[in-house]
Amino acid sequence: MVVLVITPALLLPNVSTDATQIVVLVAIFAAALTLFEYASAYPGLVEFRDAPPFNRIRFVSLFATVLLMSIVVRGDTETSTVTQLVSAIGTLVGQAMDFPYSPVRLVVLMLPEDASAHDMIMLRTAAGMAYLISLLSLAVFLIVLRASHWPNHGPSFNVWVNLPTFDPTAGGDVVQRLERDARFNLVLGFVLPFLTPAVVKAASGAFGSVSMGNPQTMIWTLSAWAFLPASLFMRGIAMQRVAAMIAAQREKNVPADAEHGLQPA
C-alpha cells in the first residue's frame, strides 16, 4: 500500500515538499489500516479479506493503473524508451475508445472549451490506459474465478468475515438478498463510467472546470474513475457466486434431512 500511494510522487518530476509530506502521511495511514485489517481475526472494513484472490486482483489492477499513468505523465517532460512505449499504447487505446458517448470521450469532454490539444491528447491517453487496465482486470478476475472454482477452492467461506457490511439476520432470504445486491453492483458498475464525467461536467459551473495543472490529481481521479466500476463489477460477480454457493449447499442438505425424516425449514 505504501508503494501504491507514493508511486506518482516518486515518478513525477517537480513534486512540491508539501505534496510529498501529504503523500507520506496518506501512505502511512493506508499501510496501518491494511495491517490492522488483515491482522485482526474479526471483520472490519475490507470485504473478502479471507477469500483470495479477490483483493489481490483489485490491488494489482489499481497499482498497474497508477503506475502506467504516472509513466505516461512523466514522459511528457522526461522522455525514455519506457515512457514512449507506454504512451504509444495508451494513445492507440485512447483513440480506439474515443468514439461518441464512450466513457473515454465523456472524460475528454470534461475539459473546458479553451483546453489545448496537448491536454486533450494527454487526458485521452491516460483515460484509455486506465480503462484498458480495468477491462483486463475484469477478464483476469473471471478467468481466475472459473479456474479456481472460487469461493469453494479453499477453507470454508465465512460470510461474517468476508462480508462485514452484510447482515444475514437482517430479514429475508439470504440468497435473494445477495443476488439483489449483486445485480445492484453490476448495474452501478456499468453506469458509473458514464455517469461520473457527466456529473463532473455539470458541476463545473459551481466548482470550476477540470484542470490538467496538477498531474497527481489527474492520476488519482482517473484511477478512481476506472477502478471503482471494475471493483463494483467484481463485487457483484463475487456476491452472485457466494449466493450460488449457499443455494447449492442448501440443495445438498435437503436430501440429508429427508433421509432422517426431517422437513426443510
NUPA-851853 format. One record per residue (C-alpha): residue number from 1; residue in three letters; x, y, z. Coordinates in Angstrom, 1 decimal. Each point is the difference from the previous one (the first is absolute). Layout:
<node><k>NUM</k><r>ALA</r><u>X</u><v>Y</v><w>Z</w></node>
...
This chain:
<node><k>1</k><r>MET</r><u>0.0</u><v>0.0</v><w>0.0</w></node>
<node><k>2</k><r>VAL</r><u>2.9</u><v>2.4</v><w>0.7</w></node>
<node><k>3</k><r>VAL</r><u>1.5</u><v>-0.6</v><w>-3.4</w></node>
<node><k>4</k><r>LEU</r><u>-3.4</u><v>0.5</v><w>-1.6</w></node>
<node><k>5</k><r>VAL</r><u>-0.7</u><v>3.3</v><w>1.6</w></node>
<node><k>6</k><r>ILE</r><u>3.5</u><v>1.5</v><w>-0.5</w></node>
<node><k>7</k><r>THR</r><u>0.5</u><v>-1.2</v><w>-3.6</w></node>
<node><k>8</k><r>PRO</r><u>-1.3</u><v>3.2</v><w>-1.7</w></node>
<node><k>9</k><r>ALA</r><u>2.1</u><v>2.2</v><w>2.3</w></node>
<node><k>10</k><r>LEU</r><u>3.1</u><v>-2.2</v><w>-0.8</w></node>
<node><k>11</k><r>LEU</r><u>-0.4</u><v>0.0</v><w>-3.7</w></node>
<node><k>12</k><r>LEU</r><u>-1.2</u><v>3.5</v><w>-0.7</w></node>
<node><k>13</k><r>PRO</r><u>2.5</u><v>2.9</v><w>-0.2</w></node>
<node><k>14</k><r>ASN</r><u>-0.3</u><v>3.3</v><w>1.9</w></node>
<node><k>15</k><r>VAL</r><u>-2.1</u><v>-1.3</v><w>2.9</w></node>
<node><k>16</k><r>SER</r><u>-0.2</u><v>2.6</v><w>2.8</w></node>
<node><k>17</k><r>THR</r><u>1.1</u><v>-0.6</v><w>3.5</w></node>
<node><k>18</k><r>ASP</r><u>-3.5</u><v>0.5</v><w>1.4</w></node>
<node><k>19</k><r>ALA</r><u>-1.4</u><v>-2.6</v><w>-2.5</w></node>
<node><k>20</k><r>THR</r><u>2.7</u><v>-2.5</v><w>1.0</w></node>
<node><k>21</k><r>GLN</r><u>-0.9</u><v>0.4</v><w>3.7</w></node>
<node><k>22</k><r>ILE</r><u>-3.7</u><v>-0.6</v><w>-0.7</w></node>
<node><k>23</k><r>VAL</r><u>0.8</u><v>-3.1</v><w>-2.1</w></node>
<node><k>24</k><r>VAL</r><u>2.2</u><v>-1.4</v><w>2.8</w></node>
<node><k>25</k><r>LEU</r><u>-2.7</u><v>0.6</v><w>2.6</w></node>
<node><k>26</k><r>VAL</r><u>-2.7</u><v>-1.7</v><w>-2.2</w></node>
<node><k>27</k><r>ALA</r><u>2.4</u><v>-2.9</v><w>-0.7</w></node>
<node><k>28</k><r>ILE</r><u>0.6</u><v>-0.6</v><w>3.7</w></node>
<node><k>29</k><r>PHE</r><u>-3.8</u><v>0.1</v><w>0.7</w></node>
<node><k>30</k><r>ALA</r><u>-0.7</u><v>-2.5</v><w>-2.9</w></node>
<node><k>31</k><r>ALA</r><u>2.7</u><v>-2.4</v><w>1.2</w></node>
<node><k>32</k><r>ALA</r><u>-1.2</u><v>0.1</v><w>3.6</w></node>
<node><k>33</k><r>LEU</r><u>-3.6</u><v>-0.5</v><w>-1.1</w></node>
<node><k>34</k><r>THR</r><u>0.9</u><v>-3.0</v><w>-2.1</w></node>
<node><k>35</k><r>LEU</r><u>2.2</u><v>-1.5</v><w>2.7</w></node>
<node><k>36</k><r>PHE</r><u>-2.7</u><v>0.3</v><w>2.6</w></node>
<node><k>37</k><r>GLU</r><u>-2.6</u><v>-1.4</v><w>-2.3</w></node>
<node><k>38</k><r>TYR</r><u>1.9</u><v>-3.1</v><w>-1.0</w></node>
<node><k>39</k><r>ALA</r><u>1.5</u><v>-0.7</v><w>3.5</w></node>
<node><k>40</k><r>SER</r><u>-3.4</u><v>0.1</v><w>1.7</w></node>
<node><k>41</k><r>ALA</r><u>-2.1</u><v>-3.2</v><w>0.4</w></node>
<node><k>42</k><r>TYR</r><u>-3.2</u><v>2.0</v><w>-0.1</w></node>
<node><k>43</k><r>PRO</r><u>-1.7</u><v>1.7</v><w>-2.9</w></node>
<node><k>44</k><r>GLY</r><u>0.8</u><v>3.6</v><w>-0.7</w></node>
<node><k>45</k><r>LEU</r><u>-0.4</u><v>2.1</v><w>-3.2</w></node>
<node><k>46</k><r>VAL</r><u>1.7</u><v>-2.1</v><w>-2.6</w></node>
<node><k>47</k><r>GLU</r><u>-2.3</u><v>-2.4</v><w>-1.8</w></node>
<node><k>48</k><r>PHE</r><u>1.1</u><v>-3.5</v><w>-1.2</w></node>
<node><k>49</k><r>ARG</r><u>3.0</u><v>0.3</v><w>2.3</w></node>
<node><k>50</k><r>ASP</r><u>0.4</u><v>-3.8</v><w>0.4</w></node>
<node><k>51</k><r>ALA</r><u>-1.1</u><v>-0.9</v><w>-3.5</w></node>
<node><k>52</k><r>PRO</r><u>3.0</u><v>0.5</v><w>-2.3</w></node>
<node><k>53</k><r>PRO</r><u>0.7</u><v>0.9</v><w>-2.8</w></node>
<node><k>54</k><r>PHE</r><u>-2.9</u><v>2.6</v><w>0.0</w></node>
<node><k>55</k><r>ASN</r><u>1.9</u><v>2.8</v><w>1.7</w></node>
<node><k>56</k><r>ARG</r><u>3.3</u><v>-0.9</v><w>-1.6</w></node>
<node><k>57</k><r>ILE</r><u>-1.4</u><v>0.4</v><w>-3.5</w></node>
<node><k>58</k><r>ARG</r><u>-1.5</u><v>3.4</v><w>1.0</w></node>
<node><k>59</k><r>PHE</r><u>3.2</u><v>1.2</v><w>1.5</w></node>
<node><k>60</k><r>VAL</r><u>2.1</u><v>-1.1</v><w>-3.0</w></node>
<node><k>61</k><r>SER</r><u>-2.5</u><v>1.8</v><w>-2.3</w></node>
<node><k>62</k><r>LEU</r><u>0.1</u><v>3.2</v><w>1.9</w></node>
<node><k>63</k><r>PHE</r><u>3.8</u><v>-0.1</v><w>0.3</w></node>
<node><k>64</k><r>ALA</r><u>0.4</u><v>-0.6</v><w>-3.7</w></node>
<node><k>65</k><r>THR</r><u>-2.3</u><v>2.9</v><w>-0.8</w></node>
<node><k>66</k><r>VAL</r><u>1.8</u><v>2.4</v><w>2.3</w></node>
<node><k>67</k><r>LEU</r><u>3.5</u><v>-1.1</v><w>-1.2</w></node>
<node><k>68</k><r>LEU</r><u>-0.7</u><v>0.1</v><w>-3.7</w></node>
<node><k>69</k><r>MET</r><u>-1.8</u><v>3.4</v><w>0.1</w></node>
<node><k>70</k><r>SER</r><u>2.9</u><v>1.4</v><w>2.0</w></node>
<node><k>71</k><r>ILE</r><u>2.4</u><v>-1.3</v><w>-2.7</w></node>
<node><k>72</k><r>VAL</r><u>-2.2</u><v>1.7</v><w>-2.6</w></node>
<node><k>73</k><r>VAL</r><u>0.1</u><v>3.3</v><w>1.8</w></node>
<node><k>74</k><r>ARG</r><u>3.7</u><v>-0.3</v><w>0.6</w></node>
<node><k>75</k><r>GLY</r><u>0.6</u><v>-0.5</v><w>-3.7</w></node>
<node><k>76</k><r>ASP</r><u>-1.4</u><v>3.5</v><w>-0.6</w></node>
<node><k>77</k><r>THR</r><u>3.1</u><v>1.5</v><w>1.5</w></node>
<node><k>78</k><r>GLU</r><u>2.6</u><v>-2.8</v><w>0.2</w></node>
<node><k>79</k><r>THR</r><u>0.0</u><v>-2.2</v><w>-3.1</w></node>
<node><k>80</k><r>SER</r><u>1.4</u><v>-3.6</v><w>0.2</w></node>
<node><k>81</k><r>THR</r><u>-0.7</u><v>-3.2</v><w>-1.8</w></node>
<node><k>82</k><r>VAL</r><u>-2.4</u><v>-1.2</v><w>2.7</w></node>
<node><k>83</k><r>THR</r><u>-2.0</u><v>3.3</v><w>0.0</w></node>
<node><k>84</k><r>GLN</r><u>-0.2</u><v>0.0</v><w>-3.8</w></node>
<node><k>85</k><r>LEU</r><u>-1.2</u><v>-3.6</v><w>-0.1</w></node>
<node><k>86</k><r>VAL</r><u>-2.7</u><v>0.5</v><w>2.7</w></node>
<node><k>87</k><r>SER</r><u>-1.1</u><v>3.3</v><w>-1.6</w></node>
<node><k>88</k><r>ALA</r><u>-0.2</u><v>-1.6</v><w>-3.4</w></node>
<node><k>89</k><r>ILE</r><u>-2.2</u><v>-2.9</v><w>1.4</w></node>
<node><k>90</k><r>GLY</r><u>-2.2</u><v>2.5</v><w>1.9</w></node>
<node><k>91</k><r>THR</r><u>-0.4</u><v>2.2</v><w>-3.1</w></node>
<node><k>92</k><r>LEU</r><u>-1.1</u><v>-2.9</v><w>-2.1</w></node>
<node><k>93</k><r>VAL</r><u>-2.4</u><v>-1.2</v><w>2.6</w></node>
<node><k>94</k><r>GLY</r><u>-1.3</u><v>3.5</v><w>0.6</w></node>
<node><k>95</k><r>GLN</r><u>-0.6</u><v>0.6</v><w>-3.7</w></node>
<node><k>96</k><r>ALA</r><u>-1.8</u><v>-3.4</v><w>-0.3</w></node>
<node><k>97</k><r>MET</r><u>-2.3</u><v>0.8</v><w>2.9</w></node>
<node><k>98</k><r>ASP</r><u>-0.6</u><v>3.6</v><w>-0.9</w></node>
<node><k>99</k><r>PHE</r><u>-3.3</u><v>-0.3</v><w>-1.8</w></node>
<node><k>100</k><r>PRO</r><u>-3.3</u><v>1.8</v><w>0.7</w></node>
<node><k>101</k><r>TYR</r><u>-1.5</u><v>-0.7</v><w>3.4</w></node>
<node><k>102</k><r>SER</r><u>2.8</u><v>-2.2</v><w>1.1</w></node>
<node><k>103</k><r>PRO</r><u>1.5</u><v>0.4</v><w>3.5</w></node>
<node><k>104</k><r>VAL</r><u>3.3</u><v>1.2</v><w>-1.4</w></node>
<node><k>105</k><r>ARG</r><u>-1.8</u><v>2.7</v><w>-2.1</w></node>
<node><k>106</k><r>LEU</r><u>-2.0</u><v>1.1</v><w>3.0</w></node>
<node><k>107</k><r>VAL</r><u>3.2</u><v>0.4</v><w>2.0</w></node>
<node><k>108</k><r>VAL</r><u>1.6</u><v>2.1</v><w>-2.7</w></node>
<node><k>109</k><r>LEU</r><u>-3.1</u><v>2.2</v><w>-0.1</w></node>
<node><k>110</k><r>MET</r><u>0.5</u><v>0.9</v><w>3.7</w></node>
<node><k>111</k><r>LEU</r><u>2.8</u><v>2.4</v><w>-1.1</w></node>
<node><k>112</k><r>PRO</r><u>-1.0</u><v>3.6</v><w>-0.5</w></node>
<node><k>113</k><r>GLU</r><u>-0.6</u><v>1.2</v><w>-3.5</w></node>
<node><k>114</k><r>ASP</r><u>3.2</u><v>2.0</v><w>-0.1</w></node>
<node><k>115</k><r>ALA</r><u>2.2</u><v>-3.0</v><w>0.9</w></node>
<node><k>116</k><r>SER</r><u>3.0</u><v>-0.6</v><w>-2.2</w></node>
<node><k>117</k><r>ALA</r><u>0.3</u><v>-2.9</v><w>-2.4</w></node>
<node><k>118</k><r>HIS</r><u>3.0</u><v>-1.3</v><w>2.1</w></node>
<node><k>119</k><r>ASP</r><u>-2.2</u><v>-0.2</v><w>3.1</w></node>
<node><k>120</k><r>MET</r><u>-2.7</u><v>-1.8</v><w>-1.9</w></node>
<node><k>121</k><r>ILE</r><u>2.4</u><v>-2.6</v><w>-1.4</w></node>
<node><k>122</k><r>MET</r><u>1.6</u><v>-0.5</v><w>3.4</w></node>
<node><k>123</k><r>LEU</r><u>-3.3</u><v>-0.5</v><w>1.7</w></node>
<node><k>124</k><r>ARG</r><u>-1.3</u><v>-2.3</v><w>-2.7</w></node>
<node><k>125</k><r>THR</r><u>3.2</u><v>-2.1</v><w>0.2</w></node>
<node><k>126</k><r>ALA</r><u>-0.2</u><v>-0.3</v><w>3.7</w></node>
<node><k>127</k><r>ALA</r><u>-3.7</u><v>-0.8</v><w>0.0</w></node>
<node><k>128</k><r>GLY</r><u>0.5</u><v>-2.6</v><w>-2.7</w></node>
<node><k>129</k><r>MET</r><u>2.8</u><v>-1.7</v><w>2.0</w></node>
<node><k>130</k><r>ALA</r><u>-2.1</u><v>0.0</v><w>3.2</w></node>
<node><k>131</k><r>TYR</r><u>-3.1</u><v>-1.4</v><w>-1.7</w></node>
<node><k>132</k><r>LEU</r><u>2.1</u><v>-2.7</v><w>-1.8</w></node>
<node><k>133</k><r>ILE</r><u>1.4</u><v>-1.2</v><w>3.3</w></node>
<node><k>134</k><r>SER</r><u>-3.4</u><v>-0.1</v><w>1.6</w></node>
<node><k>135</k><r>LEU</r><u>-1.3</u><v>-2.2</v><w>-2.8</w></node>
<node><k>136</k><r>LEU</r><u>3.0</u><v>-2.3</v><w>0.2</w></node>
<node><k>137</k><r>SER</r><u>-0.4</u><v>-0.3</v><w>3.7</w></node>
<node><k>138</k><r>LEU</r><u>-3.6</u><v>-1.0</v><w>-0.4</w></node>
<node><k>139</k><r>ALA</r><u>1.0</u><v>-2.7</v><w>-2.6</w></node>
<node><k>140</k><r>VAL</r><u>2.7</u><v>-1.3</v><w>2.3</w></node>
<node><k>141</k><r>PHE</r><u>-2.4</u><v>-0.1</v><w>2.9</w></node>
<node><k>142</k><r>LEU</r><u>-2.6</u><v>-2.0</v><w>-1.9</w></node>
<node><k>143</k><r>ILE</r><u>2.7</u><v>-2.5</v><w>-1.2</w></node>
<node><k>144</k><r>VAL</r><u>1.4</u><v>-0.4</v><w>3.5</w></node>
<node><k>145</k><r>LEU</r><u>-3.4</u><v>-0.6</v><w>1.5</w></node>
<node><k>146</k><r>ARG</r><u>-0.9</u><v>-2.6</v><w>-2.5</w></node>
<node><k>147</k><r>ALA</r><u>3.3</u><v>-1.8</v><w>0.1</w></node>
<node><k>148</k><r>SER</r><u>0.2</u><v>0.0</v><w>3.8</w></node>
<node><k>149</k><r>HIS</r><u>-3.7</u><v>-0.7</v><w>0.7</w></node>
<node><k>150</k><r>TRP</r><u>0.0</u><v>3.0</v><w>2.4</w></node>
<node><k>151</k><r>PRO</r><u>-1.2</u><v>0.2</v><w>2.7</w></node>
<node><k>152</k><r>ASN</r><u>0.0</u><v>-3.8</v><w>0.5</w></node>
<node><k>153</k><r>HIS</r><u>3.7</u><v>-0.6</v><w>-0.7</w></node>
<node><k>154</k><r>GLY</r><u>1.3</u><v>0.8</v><w>3.5</w></node>
<node><k>155</k><r>PRO</r><u>-1.2</u><v>-0.2</v><w>3.6</w></node>
<node><k>156</k><r>SER</r><u>-3.7</u><v>0.5</v><w>0.9</w></node>
<node><k>157</k><r>PHE</r><u>-1.3</u><v>3.4</v><w>-1.1</w></node>
<node><k>158</k><r>ASN</r><u>-0.8</u><v>2.2</v><w>3.1</w></node>
<node><k>159</k><r>VAL</r><u>-2.7</u><v>2.5</v><w>-1.0</w></node>
<node><k>160</k><r>TRP</r><u>0.4</u><v>1.9</v><w>3.2</w></node>
<node><k>161</k><r>VAL</r><u>3.7</u><v>0.7</v><w>-0.6</w></node>
<node><k>162</k><r>ASN</r><u>0.0</u><v>0.4</v><w>-3.8</w></node>
<node><k>163</k><r>LEU</r><u>-3.2</u><v>2.1</v><w>-0.2</w></node>
<node><k>164</k><r>PRO</r><u>0.1</u><v>2.1</v><w>3.2</w></node>
<node><k>165</k><r>THR</r><u>-2.6</u><v>2.5</v><w>-1.3</w></node>
<node><k>166</k><r>PHE</r><u>-2.4</u><v>-2.8</v><w>-0.9</w></node>
<node><k>167</k><r>ASP</r><u>-2.3</u><v>-1.1</v><w>2.9</w></node>
<node><k>168</k><r>PRO</r><u>-1.4</u><v>-3.5</v><w>-0.6</w></node>
<node><k>169</k><r>THR</r><u>-2.5</u><v>0.5</v><w>2.8</w></node>
<node><k>170</k><r>ALA</r><u>-1.5</u><v>3.2</v><w>-1.3</w></node>
<node><k>171</k><r>GLY</r><u>-3.0</u><v>-1.8</v><w>-1.4</w></node>
<node><k>172</k><r>GLY</r><u>-1.0</u><v>-1.6</v><w>-3.2</w></node>
<node><k>173</k><r>ASP</r><u>1.7</u><v>-2.9</v><w>-1.8</w></node>
<node><k>174</k><r>VAL</r><u>3.8</u><v>0.3</v><w>-0.1</w></node>
<node><k>175</k><r>VAL</r><u>0.3</u><v>-1.3</v><w>-3.5</w></node>
<node><k>176</k><r>GLN</r><u>-2.5</u><v>2.5</v><w>-1.4</w></node>
<node><k>177</k><r>ARG</r><u>1.6</u><v>2.9</v><w>1.8</w></node>
<node><k>178</k><r>LEU</r><u>3.4</u><v>-1.0</v><w>-1.3</w></node>
<node><k>179</k><r>GLU</r><u>-1.3</u><v>-0.3</v><w>-3.5</w></node>
<node><k>180</k><r>ARG</r><u>-1.7</u><v>3.4</v><w>0.3</w></node>
<node><k>181</k><r>ASP</r><u>3.1</u><v>1.7</v><w>1.3</w></node>
<node><k>182</k><r>ALA</r><u>2.0</u><v>-1.7</v><w>-2.8</w></node>
<node><k>183</k><r>ARG</r><u>-2.3</u><v>1.4</v><w>-2.7</w></node>
<node><k>184</k><r>PHE</r><u>0.1</u><v>3.4</v><w>1.5</w></node>
<node><k>185</k><r>ASN</r><u>3.9</u><v>0.0</v><w>0.0</w></node>
<node><k>186</k><r>LEU</r><u>0.1</u><v>-1.2</v><w>-3.6</w></node>
<node><k>187</k><r>VAL</r><u>-2.4</u><v>2.7</v><w>-1.2</w></node>
<node><k>188</k><r>LEU</r><u>1.8</u><v>2.7</v><w>2.0</w></node>
<node><k>189</k><r>GLY</r><u>3.3</u><v>-1.2</v><w>-1.4</w></node>
<node><k>190</k><r>PHE</r><u>-1.3</u><v>0.3</v><w>-3.5</w></node>
<node><k>191</k><r>VAL</r><u>-1.5</u><v>3.4</v><w>0.4</w></node>
<node><k>192</k><r>LEU</r><u>2.7</u><v>1.7</v><w>2.1</w></node>
<node><k>193</k><r>PRO</r><u>2.6</u><v>0.5</v><w>-2.9</w></node>
<node><k>194</k><r>PHE</r><u>-2.6</u><v>1.9</v><w>-1.9</w></node>
<node><k>195</k><r>LEU</r><u>-1.6</u><v>1.8</v><w>3.0</w></node>
<node><k>196</k><r>THR</r><u>3.1</u><v>1.3</v><w>1.7</w></node>
<node><k>197</k><r>PRO</r><u>1.3</u><v>2.2</v><w>-2.9</w></node>
<node><k>198</k><r>ALA</r><u>-3.5</u><v>1.4</v><w>-0.5</w></node>
<node><k>199</k><r>VAL</r><u>-0.3</u><v>0.9</v><w>3.6</w></node>
<node><k>200</k><r>VAL</r><u>3.4</u><v>1.7</v><w>0.0</w></node>
<node><k>201</k><r>LYS</r><u>-0.8</u><v>1.9</v><w>-3.1</w></node>
<node><k>202</k><r>ALA</r><u>-3.4</u><v>1.2</v><w>1.5</w></node>
<node><k>203</k><r>ALA</r><u>1.7</u><v>1.1</v><w>3.2</w></node>
<node><k>204</k><r>SER</r><u>2.8</u><v>1.9</v><w>-1.8</w></node>
<node><k>205</k><r>GLY</r><u>-2.1</u><v>3.1</v><w>0.1</w></node>
<node><k>206</k><r>ALA</r><u>0.0</u><v>0.0</v><w>3.8</w></node>
<node><k>207</k><r>PHE</r><u>3.4</u><v>-1.4</v><w>0.8</w></node>
<node><k>208</k><r>GLY</r><u>2.0</u><v>0.9</v><w>-3.1</w></node>
<node><k>209</k><r>SER</r><u>1.1</u><v>-1.9</v><w>-3.1</w></node>
<node><k>210</k><r>VAL</r><u>2.3</u><v>-3.0</v><w>0.1</w></node>
<node><k>211</k><r>SER</r><u>3.7</u><v>1.1</v><w>-0.2</w></node>
<node><k>212</k><r>MET</r><u>3.0</u><v>-2.0</v><w>-1.1</w></node>
<node><k>213</k><r>GLY</r><u>2.3</u><v>2.2</v><w>2.1</w></node>
<node><k>214</k><r>ASN</r><u>0.4</u><v>-2.6</v><w>2.7</w></node>
<node><k>215</k><r>PRO</r><u>1.1</u><v>-3.3</v><w>-1.4</w></node>
<node><k>216</k><r>GLN</r><u>-0.4</u><v>-1.9</v><w>3.3</w></node>
<node><k>217</k><r>THR</r><u>-3.6</u><v>1.1</v><w>0.3</w></node>
<node><k>218</k><r>MET</r><u>-0.6</u><v>-1.1</v><w>-3.6</w></node>
<node><k>219</k><r>ILE</r><u>1.6</u><v>-3.4</v><w>0.6</w></node>
<node><k>220</k><r>TRP</r><u>-2.0</u><v>-0.8</v><w>3.1</w></node>
<node><k>221</k><r>THR</r><u>-3.3</u><v>1.3</v><w>-1.5</w></node>
<node><k>222</k><r>LEU</r><u>0.3</u><v>-2.1</v><w>-3.1</w></node>
<node><k>223</k><r>SER</r><u>1.1</u><v>-3.0</v><w>2.1</w></node>
<node><k>224</k><r>ALA</r><u>-3.1</u><v>0.3</v><w>2.1</w></node>
<node><k>225</k><r>TRP</r><u>-2.1</u><v>0.5</v><w>-3.1</w></node>
<node><k>226</k><r>ALA</r><u>1.3</u><v>-3.2</v><w>-1.6</w></node>
<node><k>227</k><r>PHE</r><u>0.5</u><v>-2.1</v><w>3.2</w></node>
<node><k>228</k><r>LEU</r><u>-3.3</u><v>0.5</v><w>1.9</w></node>
<node><k>229</k><r>PRO</r><u>-2.3</u><v>-1.3</v><w>-2.8</w></node>
<node><k>230</k><r>ALA</r><u>2.3</u><v>-3.0</v><w>-0.5</w></node>
<node><k>231</k><r>SER</r><u>0.0</u><v>-0.6</v><w>3.8</w></node>
<node><k>232</k><r>LEU</r><u>-3.8</u><v>0.2</v><w>0.1</w></node>
<node><k>233</k><r>PHE</r><u>-0.2</u><v>-2.5</v><w>-2.9</w></node>
<node><k>234</k><r>MET</r><u>2.4</u><v>-2.4</v><w>1.9</w></node>
<node><k>235</k><r>ARG</r><u>-2.1</u><v>0.5</v><w>3.2</w></node>
<node><k>236</k><r>GLY</r><u>-3.2</u><v>-0.8</v><w>-1.8</w></node>
<node><k>237</k><r>ILE</r><u>1.4</u><v>-3.1</v><w>-1.6</w></node>
<node><k>238</k><r>ALA</r><u>1.5</u><v>-1.2</v><w>3.3</w></node>
<node><k>239</k><r>MET</r><u>-3.3</u><v>0.5</v><w>1.9</w></node>
<node><k>240</k><r>GLN</r><u>-1.8</u><v>-1.9</v><w>-2.8</w></node>
<node><k>241</k><r>ARG</r><u>2.4</u><v>-2.9</v><w>0.4</w></node>
<node><k>242</k><r>VAL</r><u>-0.4</u><v>0.1</v><w>3.8</w></node>
<node><k>243</k><r>ALA</r><u>-3.8</u><v>-0.1</v><w>-0.4</w></node>
<node><k>244</k><r>ALA</r><u>0.4</u><v>-3.0</v><w>-2.4</w></node>
<node><k>245</k><r>MET</r><u>2.3</u><v>-1.8</v><w>2.5</w></node>
<node><k>246</k><r>ILE</r><u>-2.6</u><v>0.5</v><w>2.8</w></node>
<node><k>247</k><r>ALA</r><u>-2.8</u><v>-1.2</v><w>-2.3</w></node>
<node><k>248</k><r>ALA</r><u>2.0</u><v>-3.1</v><w>-1.0</w></node>
<node><k>249</k><r>GLN</r><u>0.8</u><v>-0.8</v><w>3.6</w></node>
<node><k>250</k><r>ARG</r><u>-3.7</u><v>0.2</v><w>0.8</w></node>
<node><k>251</k><r>GLU</r><u>-0.8</u><v>-2.5</v><w>-2.7</w></node>
<node><k>252</k><r>LYS</r><u>2.6</u><v>-2.4</v><w>1.4</w></node>
<node><k>253</k><r>ASN</r><u>-1.6</u><v>0.2</v><w>3.4</w></node>
<node><k>254</k><r>VAL</r><u>-3.5</u><v>-0.6</v><w>-1.1</w></node>
<node><k>255</k><r>PRO</r><u>0.5</u><v>-3.7</v><w>-0.9</w></node>
<node><k>256</k><r>ALA</r><u>1.9</u><v>-0.6</v><w>3.2</w></node>
<node><k>257</k><r>ASP</r><u>-2.9</u><v>1.5</v><w>2.1</w></node>
<node><k>258</k><r>ALA</r><u>-2.5</u><v>-2.1</v><w>-2.0</w></node>
<node><k>259</k><r>GLU</r><u>1.9</u><v>-3.2</v><w>0.8</w></node>
<node><k>260</k><r>HIS</r><u>-0.4</u><v>0.7</v><w>3.7</w></node>
<node><k>261</k><r>GLY</r><u>-3.6</u><v>0.8</v><w>-0.4</w></node>
<node><k>262</k><r>LEU</r><u>0.5</u><v>3.8</v><w>0.5</w></node>
<node><k>263</k><r>GLN</r><u>-1.9</u><v>2.6</v><w>-1.9</w></node>
<node><k>264</k><r>PRO</r><u>2.0</u><v>3.0</v><w>-1.5</w></node>
<node><k>265</k><r>ALA</r><u>-0.7</u><v>3.3</v><w>1.7</w></node>
